[in-house]
Amino acid sequence: MMMMMMMTMIFRILLLINLISCVSGTFVVYVTQTSYQAEENHNITLEWTFTTKPDTSSNSLYIYCELFTEHLVLFRLHDGVEVSESQDQQFSGRVQFDKDVLREGRIRLHLSRLRTEDSGLYLCEVKTDYGFSSDRCRLSVTAVHQPESKRLTLSGPHPRSWGQIILYFLLILTLSAAVLVVKPQLCAAFSFCISSLTRKKNKY
């Protein structure tokens, strides 16, 4: 009986906490998609949402997003102004921030020309005058493999090497023809030398 009363009390306390948080408008950040998959050299959009208030300005926002597994800065917004200087070199020139949707409580980052090293866990933290929260998502970038037909084409003889092969073949044919033409003359000269030596030997 005592255990039942304690469980009931705990349940009521938790329910009260939940109601208070709903009434007071707790600040939360949610990732719209927990996992992303893409191929290298493609583009992708990472997106988070956060609780907004009608009487607050985006100038009071602080946003910090990073590749958490490598501690590389993806994006940073301070007092409503993008701080591109703090962005890591790996993402330089590849991140586009959609400022128009910020008023709606959405953080949308377009990451272009994906690389395999972009894979990992991404964390986005948001701080406002009325709260602080964060959420994470995972990105997996796979390498693009060339089709088998392209591989065979690339590994085959180069057009320049085909020209060299034909040149060598013609050269061999020319040398063979020259040998056939000169061979009777060489044989005759060789026979003459042998006969001359034989005559001198018989003479002595």
Secondary structure by P-SEA (a helix, b strand, c coil): caaaaaaaaaaaaaaaaaaaaaaabbbbbbbcccbbbbcccbbbbbbbbbbbbcccccccbbbbbccccccccccccccccccccccccccccccccccccccccbbbbbbcccccccccbbbbbbbccccccccbbbbbbbbbbbcaaaaaaaacccaaaaaaaaaaaaaaaaaaaaaaaaaaaaaaaaaaaaaaaaaaaaac
